[in-house]
């Protein structure tokens, strides 16, 4: 069946809905708990996840690029989980990571701010003022992450297939609606083509991780795509040697048949703040 992605505002109760939906559909919920479970096999620790999870990366220094590599590695967990099928990708820009796939139901949960404050304060047994501050900061962080990293407005309704106001709709009704949506035969018809595209996305992400981990390639801005095992790297570097190294690294990744470059060399030195 279709892949489900969930975008949520803090305090909407989306997590409880996602867990129940996964149970009813017999789907795997790829949330923070699942990511932490799989992280060691990808070379990630809980401390690393805490630093990069849903936080926009920077690319100015070698340390910045390493943090970006960790984030891309975490994204591999989501992508390779999606490849197995029957999954719910919870947050973390899941729908943007698999952009272009047609067998996806993109769901968003929202609610009025004060309703979210009340629900969150009751659930966590905390002062409403503290709940209000935490939710405000969460909205800024999550919305900022999507805007910075994926260049998308988090609140754009056209980015989603279904939006629920959790104050107005019951949990059971929302679950029934999503369950009906994933069974749409049009999603099944596009599954084979979508899975082929997902393989290309995964391969490109693996190459991105290798390049970001390298201290010899300082790509200032890049876009990596893959098609039938051929990887194309575009963007800007600071020397011809870096282009050759980027291509060499790409060709070491399992599944890469060849690598091509449209990288441009520019003269750039970051200023000190």
N, C-alpha and C positions, 0 to 999 in steps of 0.2 A: 504494500500500500504506500501512499504518499508519505513523504517526509513532512514533519510538522516543525515550524519554527515559532518560537514564542518571544515576543517583546513585551515588557511589562514595566509599569510604574510601581515603585515601592509602595506597599500598603494596599495593593489591590486584591491580595489574596491569590495571586496568579500561581504561586508555587503549589498550593494545595490543589488547585484545579489541574495543574500539569501532572501532579502525582496520580490523581484519580483517573485522569485521561489515559495516562500510560498504563495503568492497571487494567482498565477496561479494554483497551486496544491491544494489550500485551506488547506494548512498545517499550524500548529502552529509553529512559529519561537521561539525557546527557546534561547534567547540571554540575554544580561545583563538586558535589560528593563523588559523582562518577568520574569527573576529570581528575580529582585527587587520587582516585583508585587506579587510574590508568597512567598517571603522570610519571611514576618511576621508570616505566618501560620506555619512556621518551626522554629520560635524563632530566626530568624536572622535579624539583622538591616543592613541598608545601610553602616554604618561604619565598621561592621564586614566583609561584602562582599568586601569592599575596601581593607581590610587587607589580605584577603585570596584568592581572585579571581585570578586564574592562577598564583599563587605564590607557589613554593615548600615549604612544611611544614618541620619542624624539630620535633624531638620527645624526646629531651633530658630532658626537665624540664616539670613540671606540666602545666605551661603556654603554652609551645610548644604543648603539647598534646591537650590542649583545642583548640588551633588554628587549629590543625589537625582535631579535632572533628567538628569545624565549616566548614572546607573545605569538610569533608565527608557529612555533613548535606546539604551543597549546592549541592553536587553531587546527593543526594537523590532527589532534585528538578528535575534534568535532568532525572534521571532514572524513576521516577514516571510520568514524562511528557511523556517519551518514551512509557511507558505502555499504555497510552491512544491511541497511534497510530497516524499516519499522522503528524509527527513532523520532524522539522529540528533542530538538536542539533548543535549550533553554537560555535565552539571552545571548550575550557575547557576539552580537552581530551575525548570528547564524544565517539569517536570510541573505545577508550581504556576501558572506563567504561562499554561498552556493548560488550566487546570482546567475541567471540564465537557465537554471534547471526549471522544467515545467511541471515536474511531479511534486510540487511543494505547496503546502497550505501555510500561508504566513498569517499568524494570529497576533493581535495586540490587545492587552488588557489595560484599561484606564479607569479612572474614577476621579470625582472632584477632590481637590486638595484636602479640604477639611474632613471629608469622609475618610480619606486615607489616613489622615492623622489620628482620627478617633479609632479606627480599626487597628492600626499599628500599635497605638498606646495600650489598648486593651489586650492585644495578643502578647505583647512583650512586658506588660505590667510596668510601664514607665510613665513619667510625667508627660502630659500632652505637649508642653513646650519643648521638651527634649525630642519627642517624636516629630514635631513640626520642623525642628532644625535638621534632624537626620534625613527626613524625606526631602527637604529643600536641597540639601547637599547631594543626595542621591540623584535627584532629577538633573542637577547641573552636571554631575560626573558622568552619568550614563548617556544623557543627551549630548554632552561634549565629546564623549568617546566616539559615538556614532558619527557626529558631524566632522570631527577631526580626522578619524581613521578611514571612514567610508564616504565622506563628503555627501552626507545625506541628512535631511531634516528628520529627526527622530519622531516628530509629531505629524508628519505628512500622512494623511489618511490613505492616499493613493499608493503608499508603499506596502500596504497590507491587504490581504484578501478578506479578513474578518476582523472587526474591532468590537470589543465588548466593554460596556460601562458596567463594571461589576457591582455597582450600587443598585443598578436598575434590573439586572438579569440574574436569575438564580443560577447556582453552580451547576445543577443538573441540566438546565436548559442550555447553558453554554457548552457543556460536554457533549450533549446530544447533537448540537449544531456542528461542532467540529468533527465528530464521528461520522456524521452524514457527509460532510464536505470531503473527507479523505477517501470516501468510497465512490466519488465521482468518476465514472468510466473514462472521462477525458484525461484524468491524471494518469491512469493506468496505461493509456495509449502512448503517452510520451515517456514512459519509464525507461525503455531501452536507450533512447537517444540521450536522456538526461543522465543516465549512469555513465555513458561514454564521456560526456562532458565533465562529469565529476572526476573521472580518472585524470583528465587533463588538468583540472584545478588542483588536484592533490599533487601531481607531478611538479607543477609550477611552484606550489608552496614548499615542497621539499628542496627545490633549487634555491628558493628565496632564503630558506633557513641556512643552507650551506654558505651562501654569499654573505649574509649578515653576520655569521659567526667568524668570518675571515677577517683578520687584521690587515690583509694586503689589498682589500678592495673597499674603497670608500665611496660607494654609490650615494650621491646626494639625493637623487630622486630616481625611482626605478619602477618598471612595470615588467613583470615576467609572465609570459603565456606559454602554453604547451598545446600541441596538436599532433596526435599520432606519434608521440615520442620525440618530436622535434621541439626544442625549447627556444624561445626568442626573448632576449633580454634587451630592454630599452631603458633610456634614462641618461644620466650624466655622471661621468667619472673625471678624475683629475690627470690621468695619463693613459697612454696606449698600453702600457704594461698591465694596468688594472683591467683593461678590456680582455686581454689574453688570459689573465688569471681568473676572471669571472667565467669565461668560456671553459677553462680547464676545470674549475670547480663544478660547473653545471654538468659536464660530461662524466664526472665521477659518481653522479647520483643514479642509483638503480632505476632502470626504466627509461633513461634518456638515451635516445638513439643518436642524436646530434644536437648541437647548440649553435645558435646564430645570434649576432649582435647588431643592434642599431644604436648602440651607446655612442654618445657624443662626449668628446674631451673638452672640458672647460677649465679655465684658470680661476680657481676659487680657493680662498683661505678664510676660514671662519674667524670673525673678530672676537676678541676677548671682551666679555661683559664686565 
